[in-house]
């Protein structure tokens, strides 16, 4: 829209009102561009797969963290139960020592030893309860349970120890993990995306050929204040002024400040880094799998040893307890035997859950669903 005084074709200045309309529709197609767009599409597909794989990795890592926290809660629960039982024994012993002291069969040294054992066990119970609270807090945070956390975990319904498999060959686990483990797939997708990034950068060396076409029309209206000039109708003008065009263009990169060459070199460096990351991921995988199998075997041996040690300490304490009741063992030896039994029980609990955890780690690398 234009209005006001302007110079006309006749050379005179007149007050006019002009209305112009130029509708058009254009389309352009890249016929050839050095494969840049095709390679960008392929690169983005690899990056998309990498993003999906990264989600799987985060899920797997979270699952392992939850399992670890879950087993820690079970471990602390068993330690609290064991310490409560130990405190009951210690308090019963103190009560018995006090009764014997009252009738003159025990000395103040004996009662002091019994009090010390009871106080130590009570402190151990407080520590175990605090550790259980922290373990519940950690598990609740991983599961995004908002305070107050009133849930309780349920121990496995089956005896996990009897079902633990320990006969694994690291190379077999590695071969299967190479196909399913998210860390490896993530590194591979990033390497392939970096390869396509090099091809994208190389596309800048090639000319671009484009083909285009379009259609359009025009409408013009002028109103002069001094005289009304005839203007063709709107529809007639659009029809009469209708036109089409075709175009083809080529853009040849002759000199662009070596930016394309620099882009290619940077893309190649990134590709080398991604390939190195992929190699490191594979090397780290075989390393951690070997370590996981070794840890599982060690955990099995430790479980067996602590089980035998705990049984032996229970038997030894039973004998000491019987002899102590008839006055054949002093309070110091009795307290030592009780402490040894308690320590053996705690070691056995730790070994049991460590064995379960090590077995679940193998399932993690094999891509199995971790269940109880």
C-alpha positions as CSV (number, residue, x, y, z in Angstrom):
1,X,0.0,0.0,0.0
2,X,1.4,3.4,-0.9
3,X,-0.3,6.8,-0.8
4,X,0.6,10.4,-0.9
5,X,2.3,12.7,-3.5
6,X,4.6,11.0,-5.9
7,X,6.0,11.5,-9.4
8,X,4.0,9.8,-12.2
9,X,5.1,8.5,-15.6
10,X,4.1,11.9,-17.1
11,X,6.6,13.6,-14.9
12,X,3.9,15.4,-12.8
13,X,3.6,15.0,-9.0
14,X,0.1,13.9,-8.0
15,X,-1.6,12.6,-4.8
16,X,-2.3,8.9,-5.5
17,X,-3.2,5.7,-3.7
18,X,-1.5,2.5,-5.0
19,X,-2.3,-1.1,-4.0
20,X,0.0,-3.9,-5.1
21,X,-0.3,-7.6,-4.5
22,X,2.2,-10.2,-5.7
23,X,1.2,-13.8,-4.6
24,X,3.8,-16.5,-5.5
25,X,4.7,-20.0,-4.6
26,X,8.3,-21.3,-4.8
27,X,10.0,-24.7,-4.3
28,X,13.7,-25.6,-4.4
29,X,15.3,-29.1,-4.5
30,X,18.9,-29.9,-3.7
31,X,20.0,-32.3,-6.5
32,X,23.5,-32.7,-5.3
33,X,25.4,-31.5,-2.3
34,X,28.3,-33.9,-1.7
35,X,26.1,-36.3,0.2
36,X,25.9,-33.8,3.2
37,X,22.3,-34.1,4.0
38,X,22.1,-37.9,3.5
39,X,25.1,-38.3,5.8
40,X,23.5,-35.9,8.3
41,X,20.4,-38.1,8.4
42,X,22.5,-41.2,8.9
43,X,24.5,-39.5,11.6
44,X,21.4,-38.4,13.4
45,X,20.1,-42.0,13.3
46,X,23.2,-43.2,15.1
47,X,22.9,-40.3,17.6
48,X,19.2,-41.2,18.2
49,X,20.2,-44.8,18.9
50,X,22.9,-43.6,21.2
51,X,20.4,-41.6,23.1
52,X,18.1,-44.6,23.4
53,X,21.0,-46.8,24.5
54,X,22.0,-44.2,27.1
55,X,18.5,-44.4,28.6
56,X,19.1,-48.2,28.9
57,X,22.4,-47.6,30.5
58,X,20.9,-45.3,33.1
59,X,18.2,-47.8,33.8
60,X,20.7,-50.6,34.2
61,X,22.9,-48.6,36.5
62,X,19.9,-47.6,38.6
63,X,18.7,-51.2,38.9
64,X,22.2,-52.2,40.2
65,X,22.1,-49.3,42.7
66,X,18.7,-50.3,43.9
67,X,19.7,-54.0,44.3
68,X,22.8,-52.9,46.2
69,X,20.8,-50.7,48.5
70,X,18.2,-53.4,49.0
71,X,20.8,-56.0,50.0
72,X,22.3,-53.5,52.3
73,X,19.0,-53.1,54.1
74,X,18.6,-56.8,54.4
75,X,22.2,-57.0,55.7
76,X,21.6,-54.3,58.3
77,X,18.3,-55.9,59.4
78,X,20.0,-59.2,60.1
79,X,22.8,-57.4,62.0
80,X,20.2,-55.6,64.1
81,X,18.5,-59.0,64.9
82,X,21.8,-60.6,65.7
83,X,22.9,-57.7,67.9
84,X,19.5,-57.7,69.8
85,X,20.0,-61.4,70.5
86,X,23.5,-60.7,71.7
87,X,22.3,-58.0,73.9
88,X,19.7,-60.3,75.5
89,X,22.5,-62.8,76.2
90,X,24.7,-60.1,77.6
91,X,21.9,-58.7,79.9
92,X,21.0,-62.2,81.1
93,X,24.7,-62.8,81.9
94,X,24.9,-59.5,83.8
95,X,21.8,-60.4,85.7
96,X,23.2,-63.8,86.6
97,X,26.5,-62.3,87.6
98,X,24.7,-59.8,89.9
99,X,22.8,-62.6,91.5
100,X,26.0,-64.6,92.1
101,X,27.7,-61.5,93.5
102,X,24.9,-61.0,95.9
103,X,25.5,-64.5,97.4
104,X,29.2,-64.1,97.4
105,X,30.1,-66.4,94.5
106,X,31.4,-63.7,92.2
107,X,33.8,-60.7,92.6
108,X,33.4,-57.1,91.5
109,X,35.8,-57.8,88.7
110,X,33.3,-60.4,87.3
111,X,30.4,-58.0,87.5
112,X,32.4,-55.2,85.9
113,X,33.3,-57.5,83.0
114,X,29.7,-58.4,82.5
115,X,28.6,-54.7,82.6
116,X,31.3,-53.9,80.1
117,X,30.1,-56.6,77.7
118,X,26.5,-55.5,78.1
119,X,27.4,-51.8,77.4
120,X,29.5,-52.7,74.4
121,X,26.7,-54.9,72.9
122,X,24.2,-52.1,73.5
123,X,26.4,-49.7,71.6
124,X,26.7,-52.2,68.8
125,X,22.9,-52.4,68.6
126,X,22.7,-48.6,68.4
127,X,25.2,-48.5,65.6
128,X,23.4,-51.3,63.8
129,X,20.1,-49.5,64.1
130,X,21.6,-46.3,62.8
131,X,23.1,-48.1,59.8
132,X,19.8,-49.7,59.1
133,X,18.1,-46.3,59.1
134,X,20.7,-44.9,56.7
135,X,20.3,-48.0,54.4
136,X,16.5,-47.4,54.3
137,X,17.1,-43.7,53.5
138,X,19.4,-44.6,50.6
139,X,17.0,-47.1,49.2
140,X,14.1,-44.7,49.5
141,X,16.0,-42.0,47.8
142,X,16.9,-44.2,44.8
143,X,13.2,-45.2,44.5
144,X,12.1,-41.6,44.9
145,X,10.0,-42.2,47.9
146,X,9.3,-39.0,49.7
147,X,9.6,-38.8,53.5
148,X,8.3,-40.1,55.8
149,X,9.6,-43.4,54.6
150,X,7.3,-46.0,56.2
151,X,7.9,-48.9,53.9
152,X,9.6,-52.2,54.9
153,X,11.5,-54.5,52.6
154,X,10.8,-58.2,52.4
155,X,13.7,-60.7,52.3
156,X,13.8,-63.1,49.3
157,X,11.2,-65.8,49.5
158,X,13.7,-68.4,48.3
159,X,17.1,-69.3,49.6
160,X,19.3,-67.3,47.3
161,X,22.4,-69.0,48.6
162,X,21.3,-72.4,47.4
163,X,20.5,-71.1,43.9
164,X,23.7,-69.1,43.4
165,X,25.6,-70.1,40.3
166,X,29.4,-69.6,40.4
167,X,30.6,-71.7,37.5
168,X,31.2,-68.9,34.9
169,X,33.8,-68.5,32.2
170,X,34.7,-64.8,31.7
171,X,35.0,-65.0,28.0
172,X,31.5,-66.4,27.6
173,X,30.1,-63.6,29.7
174,X,32.1,-61.1,27.6
175,X,30.8,-62.4,24.3
176,X,27.2,-62.1,25.5
177,X,27.7,-58.7,27.1
178,X,29.2,-57.4,23.9
179,X,25.7,-57.8,22.3
180,X,23.6,-56.5,25.1
181,X,25.6,-54.3,27.5
182,X,24.5,-50.7,27.0
183,X,28.0,-49.2,27.5
184,X,29.3,-51.1,24.4
185,X,26.3,-50.2,22.2
186,X,26.6,-46.6,23.3
187,X,30.3,-46.3,22.4
188,X,29.6,-48.1,19.1
189,X,26.8,-45.7,18.1
190,X,29.0,-42.7,19.0
191,X,31.8,-44.1,16.8
192,X,29.4,-44.6,13.8
193,X,28.0,-41.1,14.3
194,X,31.5,-39.7,14.2
195,X,32.3,-41.5,11.0
196,X,29.2,-39.9,9.4
197,X,30.3,-36.5,10.8
198,X,33.5,-36.9,8.7
199,X,31.5,-37.5,5.6
200,X,29.3,-34.5,6.4
201,X,32.3,-32.3,6.7
202,X,33.8,-33.6,3.4
203,X,30.6,-32.6,1.7
204,X,31.8,-29.0,1.9
205,X,34.4,-29.8,-0.8
206,X,31.7,-30.5,-3.4
207,X,29.5,-28.1,-5.4
208,X,25.9,-27.8,-4.7
209,X,23.4,-28.1,-7.5
210,X,19.8,-26.9,-7.0
211,X,16.7,-27.0,-9.0
212,X,13.7,-24.7,-8.4
213,X,10.4,-23.7,-9.8
214,X,7.5,-21.5,-8.9
215,X,4.4,-19.7,-10.0
216,X,3.0,-16.3,-9.3
217,X,0.8,-13.4,-10.3
218,X,0.2,-9.7,-9.6
219,X,-2.6,-7.2,-8.9
220,X,-2.3,-3.5,-9.2
221,X,-4.8,-0.7,-8.3
222,X,-4.3,3.1,-8.4
223,X,-6.6,5.8,-7.3
224,X,-5.9,9.4,-8.2
225,X,-7.6,12.2,-6.3
226,X,-7.9,14.3,-9.4
227,X,-9.2,11.7,-11.8
228,X,-10.4,8.1,-11.4
229,X,-8.3,5.9,-13.7
230,X,-9.7,2.6,-14.8
231,X,-8.2,-0.5,-13.1
232,X,-8.8,-4.0,-14.3
233,X,-10.9,-6.2,-12.0
234,X,-9.0,-8.2,-9.3
235,X,-9.7,-11.6,-10.8
236,X,-8.8,-10.6,-14.3
237,X,-5.5,-9.1,-13.3
238,X,-4.5,-12.3,-11.4
239,X,-5.4,-14.4,-14.4
240,X,-3.7,-12.1,-17.0
241,X,-0.5,-11.7,-14.9
242,X,-0.2,-15.4,-14.0
243,X,3.3,-16.8,-14.8
244,X,5.6,-19.7,-14.0
245,X,9.4,-20.1,-13.8
246,X,12.0,-22.9,-13.6
247,X,15.6,-22.4,-12.3
248,X,18.7,-24.3,-11.8
249,X,21.8,-23.2,-9.9
250,X,25.2,-24.4,-9.0
251,X,27.4,-23.2,-6.2
252,X,31.1,-24.1,-6.4
253,X,33.3,-23.8,-3.3
254,X,36.5,-22.2,-4.7
255,X,37.9,-20.6,-1.5
256,X,36.3,-20.4,1.9
257,X,39.2,-19.7,4.2
258,X,40.1,-23.4,4.5
259,X,37.0,-23.8,6.8
260,X,36.0,-27.0,5.1
261,X,39.4,-28.5,5.5
262,X,39.5,-27.5,9.2
263,X,36.1,-29.0,9.7
264,X,37.2,-32.3,8.2
265,X,40.3,-32.4,10.3
266,X,38.3,-31.7,13.5
267,X,35.8,-34.4,12.6
268,X,38.6,-36.9,12.0
269,X,40.1,-36.1,15.4
270,X,36.7,-36.6,17.0
271,X,36.4,-39.9,15.2
272,X,39.7,-41.1,16.6
273,X,38.5,-40.1,20.1
274,X,35.3,-42.0,19.7
275,X,37.1,-45.1,18.4
276,X,39.5,-44.9,21.4
277,X,36.5,-44.6,23.7
278,X,35.0,-47.7,22.1
279,X,38.2,-49.6,22.5
280,X,38.5,-48.5,26.2
281,X,34.9,-49.5,26.8
282,X,35.5,-53.0,25.5
283,X,38.8,-53.3,27.4
284,X,37.1,-52.1,30.6
285,X,34.3,-54.5,30.1
286,X,36.5,-57.6,29.9
287,X,38.4,-56.2,32.9
288,X,35.4,-55.8,35.1
289,X,33.9,-59.1,34.0
290,X,37.1,-60.9,35.0
291,X,37.0,-59.0,38.3
292,X,33.3,-59.8,38.8
293,X,33.9,-63.6,38.3
294,X,36.9,-63.5,40.7
295,X,34.9,-61.6,43.3
296,X,32.0,-64.2,43.0
297,X,34.4,-67.1,43.5
298,X,36.0,-65.3,46.4
299,X,32.6,-64.5,47.9
300,X,31.6,-68.1,47.7
301,X,34.8,-69.2,49.5
302,X,34.4,-66.6,52.1
303,X,30.8,-67.6,52.7
304,X,31.8,-71.2,53.2
305,X,34.6,-70.2,55.5
306,X,32.5,-67.8,57.6
307,X,29.7,-70.3,57.9
308,X,32.2,-72.9,59.2
309,X,33.7,-70.3,61.5
310,X,30.4,-69.2,62.9
311,X,29.3,-72.8,63.6
312,X,32.6,-73.5,65.3
313,X,32.3,-70.3,67.4
314,X,28.7,-71.3,68.4
315,X,29.9,-74.7,69.5
316,X,32.8,-73.2,71.4
317,X,30.5,-70.7,73.1
318,X,28.1,-73.4,74.0
319,X,30.8,-75.4,75.8
320,X,32.1,-72.2,77.5
321,X,28.6,-71.3,78.6
322,X,28.1,-74.8,80.1
323,X,31.4,-74.6,81.9
324,X,30.8,-71.1,83.0
325,X,27.4,-72.1,84.6
326,X,29.2,-74.5,86.9
327,X,32.1,-72.2,87.7
328,X,34.8,-73.8,85.6
329,X,35.4,-70.7,83.4
330,X,36.0,-67.2,84.6
331,X,34.0,-64.2,83.3
332,X,36.9,-62.9,81.1
333,X,37.1,-66.2,79.1
334,X,33.3,-66.2,78.9
335,X,33.2,-62.7,77.6
336,X,35.9,-63.4,75.0
337,X,34.0,-66.5,73.8
338,X,30.8,-64.5,73.5
339,X,32.6,-61.7,71.6
340,X,34.2,-64.2,69.2
341,X,30.8,-65.8,68.5
342,X,29.2,-62.4,67.9
343,X,31.9,-61.4,65.5
344,X,31.7,-64.7,63.6
345,X,27.9,-64.2,63.2
346,X,28.3,-60.7,61.8
347,X,31.0,-61.9,59.4
348,X,28.7,-64.7,58.2
349,X,25.9,-62.3,57.6
350,X,28.1,-60.0,55.6
351,X,29.5,-62.9,53.6
352,X,26.0,-64.2,52.8
353,X,24.8,-60.9,51.3
354,X,28.1,-60.3,49.6
355,X,27.8,-63.6,47.7
356,X,24.2,-62.8,46.7
357,X,25.3,-59.4,45.4
358,X,28.3,-60.7,43.4
359,X,25.9,-63.2,41.7
360,X,23.6,-60.4,40.8
361,X,26.5,-58.4,39.3
362,X,27.1,-61.3,36.9
363,X,23.4,-61.3,35.9
364,X,23.8,-57.5,35.3
365,X,26.6,-58.1,32.8
366,X,24.7,-60.9,31.1
367,X,21.7,-58.6,30.5
368,X,19.4,-60.6,32.7
369,X,16.6,-59.2,34.7
370,X,17.6,-58.9,38.3
371,X,15.0,-60.6,40.5
372,X,14.7,-62.2,43.9
